[in-house]
């Protein structure tokens, strides 16, 4: 199959992350009948059946789910192999590209800095990044780069956390602003080393540091007035640079010191170390019902140092590691009796942080609020928090009920299969059966 066959609406750049955000689980979880359940359940037949069907039909090479209650060890479901025809069996320590599931990690890192007094939730980012002091805004969304007006208010940390800063996204925007991002190397994400395929996910050469990324972004107009519109964006990538300045450390080093190390997440990376490449799964493109390898594990783009660590889509992780992140969130910042994040940082970060007057109606986050880099439930749904990734991964946690759920597989675009809807539906089915008992 020729590389040009990827150039279809199904495999469009726009669907790449748009589809990764179709996670409706945050809202769906409100219906889970958990109050009637005794924690500790380890039987998930509907989830097992779903995972088995995907593996047996060879729709994916592997699929691994983790489900856990409170601080108990998770139940691991799934298998398959690291690649089709590969001998190595996938499991809890297999590495997967989690793409936008990086965003909640970055969001919680920022919340910890807020708890430490090094950042303010409503602090203008220009206090740390002066280049953002006098931003302009396109008068027409995705319109002219010269028909602009001054920003009526400064961009704040809250805006970056919730995609309300007015910053665009190269895979979302159209027209001149998209071209300007690519020309300036404002590119936040990587997919493959294969040139013919890489060009399909965006042109241009990314800048080589978070500082250069931020400086370049500051020179371009915003696509919306700050604090007025929910628009999926590179704001969490920019937040990585804010974290660097506030912490006095490189972004990746801060994540390791503040979250990965203390939480025991020893398999989460921006660059997969040489000794761990053998655990990295292959990422596939789904074209005409066929799986085409676009980033083989053994020769992955993630085995090389990235241009810069991207807080919006840059991490590789394992099911076991990301379960530890969810377990820590479910414990309001504690895991296995150890405090990692400030409790208030987690409580606030998993609440609705959208600016007054901003709603998600009409967006792919419709029906929910938005917290620190992830979708959150409203009203009776409050306490749910989660997001999905562009290669089929999805994770969520219900803090009120102490339940966490995570599924990892590897294919693009994520809406080629309805995994983001089927996984929470399978969990719901199992929970209903538990409640019936």
C-alpha positions in Angstrom: 0.0 0.0 0.0 1.4 3.4 -1.0 2.1 6.1 1.5 -0.3 8.4 -0.5 -3.1 6.1 0.7 -2.8 7.7 4.1 -4.0 11.1 2.6 -7.6 10.5 3.4 -10.1 12.3 5.6 -9.8 9.3 8.0 -6.1 9.9 8.4 -6.1 13.7 8.2 -4.0 15.9 10.5 -7.1 17.5 11.8 -8.5 14.1 13.0 -5.2 13.2 14.6 -5.9 15.1 17.9 -9.4 16.1 17.4 -10.4 12.4 17.6 -8.1 11.9 20.6 -10.3 14.3 22.5 -13.6 12.5 21.8 -13.4 11.1 25.3 -16.9 11.0 26.7 -15.9 9.0 29.6 -15.8 11.9 32.1 -19.5 12.5 31.6 -20.3 8.8 31.2 -18.8 7.9 34.6 -21.5 9.8 36.4 -23.8 7.0 35.7 -21.6 4.3 37.2 -23.5 2.8 40.1 -20.4 2.8 42.4 -22.0 3.8 45.6 -23.6 0.3 45.9 -20.4 -1.5 45.2 -17.8 -3.0 47.5 -14.3 -1.9 46.5 -12.0 -4.7 45.6 -13.8 -6.2 42.6 -11.3 -7.7 40.1 -13.7 -9.3 37.6 -14.3 -7.3 34.4 -15.8 -9.7 31.9 -17.1 -7.0 29.5 -13.7 -5.3 29.4 -12.0 -8.6 28.9 -14.4 -9.5 26.0 -13.8 -6.1 24.3 -10.0 -6.3 24.6 -10.0 -9.9 23.4 -12.2 -9.1 20.4 -9.7 -6.4 19.2 -6.7 -8.6 19.6 -8.3 -11.8 18.1 -9.6 -9.9 15.1 -6.1 -8.3 14.6 -7.6 -4.8 14.6 -4.7 -4.0 16.9 -1.4 -5.7 17.7 -1.9 -5.3 21.4 -4.3 -3.9 23.9 -3.8 -3.7 27.7 -6.3 -2.3 30.2 -5.8 -1.5 33.9 -8.6 -1.1 36.4 -8.1 -0.4 40.1 -10.0 0.6 43.2 -8.6 3.0 45.8 -5.0 2.3 46.5 -5.3 -1.4 45.7 -3.2 -3.0 43.0 -4.8 -2.9 39.6 -6.4 -5.7 37.6 -4.5 -6.1 34.3 -6.4 -7.3 31.2 -5.1 -7.8 27.7 -2.2 -9.0 25.7 -1.3 -9.4 22.1 2.2 -8.6 20.9 4.4 -5.6 20.5 3.8 -5.7 16.8 1.9 -8.0 14.4 4.0 -11.1 14.0 6.3 -10.1 16.9 7.3 -12.7 19.4 7.2 -10.5 22.5 3.9 -10.5 24.4 2.5 -7.1 25.4 1.7 -6.5 29.1 1.7 -4.0 31.9 5.3 -2.9 31.2 4.9 -2.5 27.4 5.6 1.1 26.3 2.9 3.0 24.4 2.9 6.5 22.9 0.3 8.3 25.0 0.2 11.6 23.1 -2.4 13.9 24.7 -2.6 11.8 27.9 0.6 13.8 28.6 -1.6 16.9 29.2 -3.0 15.8 32.6 0.6 15.1 33.7 1.7 18.6 32.7 -1.5 20.1 34.3 -0.8 18.5 37.6 2.8 19.5 37.6 1.7 23.1 37.2 -0.9 22.6 40.0 2.0 21.5 42.3 3.9 24.7 41.6 0.8 26.7 42.4 0.5 24.8 45.7 4.2 25.6 46.4 3.6 29.3 45.8 5.8 29.5 42.7 2.9 30.1 40.3 -0.6 31.6 40.6 -3.6 30.1 39.0 -4.7 33.5 37.7 -1.2 34.8 37.3 -0.4 36.4 33.9 2.2 34.2 32.2 3.9 37.5 31.1 5.2 37.7 34.6 7.5 34.7 33.7 7.5 35.1 29.9 7.6 38.8 29.1 7.2 38.2 25.4 3.5 37.5 26.0 2.9 40.9 27.5 1.3 42.5 24.5 -0.5 39.9 22.4 -2.6 40.5 19.4 -5.7 38.4 18.4 -7.1 37.5 15.0 -10.4 39.4 14.5 -11.6 36.4 12.5 -10.9 32.9 13.8 -8.3 31.3 11.4 -8.4 34.5 9.4 -5.9 37.1 8.4 -2.6 37.4 10.3 -2.7 41.2 9.8 -6.3 41.9 10.6 -5.8 41.8 14.4 -6.7 43.6 17.6 -5.0 43.8 21.0 -5.7 41.2 23.5 -8.2 42.6 26.0 -6.7 40.6 29.0 -3.5 38.8 29.7 -3.0 35.1 29.2 -3.0 33.4 32.7 -2.0 30.0 34.0 -5.7 29.1 34.2 -6.1 29.8 30.5 -3.2 27.5 29.6 -4.5 24.7 31.8 -8.0 24.8 30.2 -7.4 25.6 26.5 -8.8 29.1 26.9 -5.7 31.1 26.2 -6.6 31.7 22.6 -3.6 29.8 21.4 -4.0 27.7 18.3 -2.9 24.2 17.3 -1.2 23.2 14.1 -3.4 20.2 13.7 -6.6 22.1 14.4 -6.2 25.5 12.7 -6.6 26.2 9.0 -5.3 28.9 6.7 -2.5 31.4 7.4 -2.1 30.8 11.1 -1.5 27.1 10.5 1.1 27.9 7.8 2.7 30.5 10.1 3.1 27.9 12.9 4.8 25.5 10.5 7.1 28.1 9.0 8.2 29.2 12.5 8.8 25.6 13.7 6.0 25.9 16.3 5.3 22.2 16.0 4.4 20.3 19.2 4.5 16.6 18.5 6.1 13.8 16.5 4.7 10.7 14.8 7.2 9.0 12.6 10.7 9.1 11.1 9.4 8.2 7.6 9.5 11.5 5.6 6.6 10.7 3.4 4.4 10.0 6.4 5.8 12.8 8.6 4.8 15.3 6.0 1.2 14.2 6.3 1.1 15.2 9.9 2.4 18.7 9.3 5.2 20.3 7.5 8.1 22.3 8.8 11.1 21.7 11.1 10.4 22.1 14.8 12.4 24.5 16.9 15.0 22.9 19.2 13.9 24.1 22.7 10.9 25.0 24.7 12.3 28.5 25.1 12.4 28.9 21.3 8.9 27.4 21.0 7.5 29.9 23.5 9.4 32.9 21.9 8.1 31.9 18.4 4.5 31.5 19.6 4.6 34.9 21.3 5.3 36.5 17.9 2.1 35.2 16.3 -1.4 36.4 16.9 -3.8 34.4 19.1 -6.8 32.8 17.4 -9.3 34.0 20.1 -9.4 36.5 23.0 -8.0 34.9 26.2 -10.6 33.6 28.5 -13.5 33.6 26.1 -13.4 30.4 24.2 -12.5 26.7 24.7 -10.3 25.8 21.7 -8.0 22.8 21.8 -4.5 24.1 21.6 -0.8 24.0 22.3 -1.4 25.7 25.6 -0.1 22.7 27.6 3.0 22.7 25.5 3.6 26.4 26.4 2.8 25.6 30.0 5.9 23.4 29.9 8.0 26.5 29.4 6.2 28.3 32.2 7.0 25.4 34.4 10.7 25.6 33.5 10.9 29.2 34.4 8.9 28.9 37.6 10.8 25.8 38.8 14.2 26.8 37.6 14.6 23.4 36.1 14.2 21.9 32.6 10.6 20.7 32.1 11.5 17.1 31.8 13.7 17.2 34.9 10.9 18.9 36.9 8.4 16.2 35.9 10.8 13.5 37.0 11.6 15.2 40.3 8.0 16.3 41.2 6.0 13.3 39.8 7.7 10.4 38.1 10.4 9.7 40.7 8.2 10.1 43.9 5.2 8.2 42.3 7.4 5.3 41.2 6.8 5.9 37.5 10.0 4.5 36.1 8.8 3.8 32.6 7.5 7.2 31.5 9.8 9.1 29.1 10.1 11.8 26.4 12.8 9.7 24.9 12.9 5.9 25.4 16.3 4.8 26.7 18.2 2.4 24.5 17.8 -0.4 27.1 14.0 0.0 27.0 13.4 0.2 23.3 12.7 -3.5 23.2 9.6 -2.8 25.3 8.2 -0.2 22.8 5.2 -1.2 20.8 4.7 -0.4 17.1 2.3 2.4 16.2 0.0 1.6 13.2 -2.0 3.6 10.7 -5.4 2.1 10.0 -6.1 2.4 6.3 -8.9 0.5 4.6 -9.2 -1.9 7.5 -5.5 -2.7 7.3 -2.7 -1.9 9.8 0.3 -0.1 8.3 3.3 0.4 10.6 4.1 4.1 10.8 6.5 4.0 13.7 8.0 0.6 14.4 9.1 0.1 18.0 12.6 -0.9 17.1 13.2 2.2 15.0 10.9 4.6 16.6 11.1 8.4 16.5 10.8 8.1 20.3 14.1 6.3 20.6 15.8 9.6 19.6 15.9 12.9 21.6 12.9 15.0 20.7 13.4 18.6 19.5 12.0 19.6 22.9 9.8 17.9 25.6 6.2 18.6 24.7 3.8 18.9 27.6 0.8 18.4 25.3 1.7 15.2 23.5 5.3 14.1 24.1 5.3 11.2 26.6 5.7 7.4 26.2 4.4 5.4 29.1 3.3 1.9 30.2 -0.1 0.7 31.5 1.5 0.0 34.9 3.1 3.5 35.1 0.0 5.4 34.0 -2.0 3.5 36.5 0.3 4.8 39.1 -0.4 8.3 38.0 -4.1 7.7 38.2 -3.7 5.9 41.5 -1.9 9.0 42.9 -4.8 11.2 41.6 -7.4 8.9 43.1 -5.5 9.2 46.4 -5.6 13.0 46.2 -1.9 13.2 45.7 -0.9 10.2 47.8 0.2 6.8 46.5 1.0 3.8 48.7 1.0 6.1 51.8 3.5 8.5 50.2 2.6 12.1 49.5 3.6 13.2 46.0 1.3 16.0 45.1 -0.4 18.5 47.5 -4.0 17.4 48.2 -5.5 20.8 47.4 -3.5 20.9 44.1 -5.3 17.6 43.1 -8.7 18.7 44.3 -8.5 22.0 42.4 -6.9 20.5 39.4 -9.6 18.0 39.0 -12.4 20.6 39.4 -13.8 22.8 36.7 -11.3 25.6 36.1 -12.9 27.2 33.0 -13.1 31.0 33.2 -16.5 32.5 34.0 -18.7 32.5 30.9 -16.7 29.8 29.0 -18.5 26.6 28.1 -17.6 23.5 26.1 -20.9 23.4 24.3 -20.4 22.8 20.6 -16.8 21.5 21.0 -15.6 17.9 21.3 -15.4 18.5 25.1 -19.1 19.2 25.2 -21.0 18.1 28.3 -18.2 18.6 30.7 -16.0 21.2 32.4 -12.2 21.3 32.1 -9.6 21.1 34.8 -5.8 20.9 34.8 -5.2 19.4 31.3 -8.2 17.1 31.4 -11.9 16.8 31.1 -13.9 17.0 34.4 -17.4 16.2 35.3 -20.0 18.8 36.4 -22.7 18.6 39.0 -23.3 14.9 39.9 -20.4 14.1 37.6 -17.9 16.1 39.6 -14.9 14.2 40.7 -14.3 12.5 37.3 -11.1 13.5 35.4 -9.5 12.1 32.3 -8.4 12.4 28.7 -7.4 10.3 25.7 -4.5 10.0 23.3 -4.2 10.3 19.5 -3.1 6.6 19.2 -6.1 5.0 20.9 -5.2 5.3 24.5 -7.7 6.5 27.1 -7.6 7.0 30.9 -10.0 8.3 33.6 -10.4 8.4 37.3 -13.4 8.8 39.6 -12.0 10.4 42.7 -15.3 10.3 44.7 -15.7 6.5 44.2 -12.0 5.6 44.1 -12.1 3.9 40.7 -9.4 4.3 38.0 -9.4 2.9 34.4 -6.8 3.0 31.7 -6.6 1.4 28.3 -3.5 1.4 26.0 -3.2 0.3 22.4 -1.5 1.8 19.4 -3.2 2.9 16.2 -4.0 6.1 14.3 -6.3 7.9 13.9 -8.0 7.1 17.2 -11.4 7.4 15.7 -10.6 4.6 13.2 -12.1 2.4 15.9 -14.6 3.4 18.6 -12.3 2.5 21.5 -12.7 5.7 23.4 -16.5 5.0 23.6 -16.3 1.2 23.9 -13.9 1.1 26.8 -16.0 3.2 29.2 -19.1 1.4 28.0 -17.6 -1.9 28.8 -16.6 -0.7 32.3 -20.2 0.6 32.8 -21.6 -2.8 31.8 -19.4 -4.6 34.3 -20.2 -2.1 37.1 -23.9 -2.5 36.4 -23.5 -6.3 36.7 -21.6 -5.8 40.0 -24.3 -3.6 41.3 -27.0 -6.1 40.3 -25.3 -8.7 42.6 
